Amino acid sequence: MAAAFALYYNVFTSPDSLYDEVVYTRAAQNVALHGQLTWTTQPLFVHPPLFFLVQAGWLLLTRSAHSSLISAIQSARLLNMGIGTFNVVLVAGFAWRLSAYASSRRQRILTAVVAVVAILDPVLLRYSRQDVIEPLALMATLVTLHLAWSLRKRPAQYVAWIGLATGFALLTNEITVFALFTPLVFALIRRDRALIRATLGALLIGII
């Protein structure tokens, strides 16, 4: 609730707007109305298509595909606000899971501190209140890492599920690949050969 309030506050009256917001929203409207990722016949973006497809679906759901550009941007900001709120929950969830061996009181305190830091983080706050790719890319990455932690002792399921999740993350933004190497680094530090093989297999599937 605190994250939702922090992100919702001033989301419509914020005077700052990025070039990316305008271009991305226009592209999403074109996907929703014409089924094309750009409004010209020439390549325009260096980013993968998943964000624009999700955004187009949201604009259709909220009936903003035919709206003015400003109205469409405001509608798209609501989507990112929701994603940003969920990202705070995912970050706090990591704190809870990784502090499982601490006492219950320390676990709650640590999780609360991490959640507050995430809520007040200026980078997360700014990007999650604007219609840009980063919040969805972060969510896809965090979900993948949560799955990797849950399935680390089940190599067969790990390869399939993490490979699929890795593919979705990379279809959102290529830069997520650096965070997606985290499970491999973990496996190498642990010298867990089975997990090393599983992480490499999942990365290969995701990249393909």
N, C-alpha and C positions, 0 to 999 in steps of 0.2 A: 504493500500500500504506500509506503514511503517513497519507493522508487517510482511508482506510477504518479504520485503527486509531483515529485521533482521534475519528471519528464513532461507532464501535462501542463505544468505552470508556464504560462507565456508561450505555449506552443503555436498559437494562432497569431498572436500580436508581435511575435519576435521580428524585429526589423531586419535581421540578417538573413540573406538568402544566397545560396551558392549557384554558380553556373551549372554544377552537376545536378542540382535539384531540377532545374528547368529542363535540361537535356534528358535526364533519366525519366522524368514524368512525361515529357512529350513522346519519348520512345515507348513507354508503357501504354500510353493512350493509343499509339499507332498499332501496337500489338493487339490491344483489346478490340480496336475497330477494324483493322485491316489484316491482322495476322502477320505483320512484318515487324522486324526488330528495329528498323530505321524508317525514316520518312523520305529517304532518297534511294537511289539505286546503287549507291556506293557504300563500301564498308565505313562504319563510323566509330565503333567502340572497340577498345582493346580488352574489354571485360567479357567473361562468359555470360550466357543468356539467362541463367536461372532467376536472378533478381528481377529482371524485366518481366519475365513470365509470371512470377509471383505478384509483382506490383500490378500487372495488367489484370490478373484475376481479382485482386482487391478492388481496383477501380470499377470493374464490372459488378462486383458484389455490392459496392456502395453507390452504384449508379453515378459514378463520377467520370466515366470514360468520355462522355459527351460534354462535360462541364468545361468552364473556362480553365486556363492553365493555373491560375491562382487557386481556384477551388480544388482542382485535382491535386495540387501540391499539398494543400492543407489536409486533404483526405489521406494522401500517401504518408504524411507525417504521423497521422494517427496509427497507421500500421507499424511504422518504425518505433513509435513510442511503446506499443505493446510488445514488440520484439525486444526493445531495450529493457523493459521491465522484466521480461523472462530471462534475459541475460544476467541481470543482477541475482535472480533466484538461482541460476545455474552456477554462478561464481560462488555464492554463499553455500550452495550444495557441495561444491568441492571442499570448502573449508570444513564442513560437517563430516564428510566422508573421510578426508585425510587426517582428521583429528580423532578418529574413532577410538584410539587407544588412550586418549586423555580421559580425565574424569568427566562425568556428565556436566558438571558446572563449568569447567574450563572449555569443554566442547561448545557449550551454548554461548559463552562469552566470546570465544574466538570467532565463531560463526557470525555473531552479531557485529563484531568489529569489522570483519571482512565485508559484510553486507553494507555497513555504513560507509566504508571507504569506497566501495563500488558505486553507491548511490551518489556520493559527492565528487567522484572523479570527474574533472572538467572535460576530459576527452570523451568519455562514455556519455556524459550528459549532453554535450554539444552534438555529437554525431547521432545520438538516439532521438534527438528532437528534429532532425532534418531528414529529408528524403534522399538518403545516400545508401550505398551498398554495404558499408561496414557493419551495421548492426546485424543484418542477416548473415553475413559471412562469419561474424563472431559467434552467432547462435549455432550455425552449422558446425563450427569447430568445437564449441563447448559440448554440444550433444555427442559428437564423435568421441571426444575424450572421456566423457562420462561412460559411454558404451565400452570404450577400450578398458577402462578401469573395472567395469562390471564383468567383462568377458575375458580378462587376462588369464584366468585359469582354465579356460575352455577354448583351446586353440582352433578346433574345427569350426565352432560357431563364430569365433573371433574373425577369421579370415572373411567369411561371407558378410557378416553384418558391418564390420569396420570397413571392409572394401566398399560396400554400398554407401555407407555414410561418408567416407572419404571422397567418393565420386561426387556426391551432392555438394560437399564443401568446396571442392575444386571448381564445380560448375557455378559457384557463387562468386568466388574470387580466387585467383591463382595464389595470392599471397598467403592463403591459409596453409599452404604446404609446409611452411616453417613450423607452425604449431602442430601439424599432423605428424611431424617427425618425433614429437615428444614420446609416444609409446615405444618407438624404436630405441631412443636414447635410454629410456627406463629399462628396457629388456637387455641392452648392452651392459648397463651398469650392474644389473642383477646377474649377468652372465647366464641368462635363461635361454638355452638354445632353442627350445620349443617355441618360446614366445618371440624370439628373434625371427625365426622362420615365419611365424604367423603374422608378425608386423610387416615383414617384407612382402609377404603374399598379399596382405590387405592393401598396402601402398601400391603394389603393382596393379591390382584390380581397380583401385580407385583412379589411378592415372590413366589406365586404359579406358 
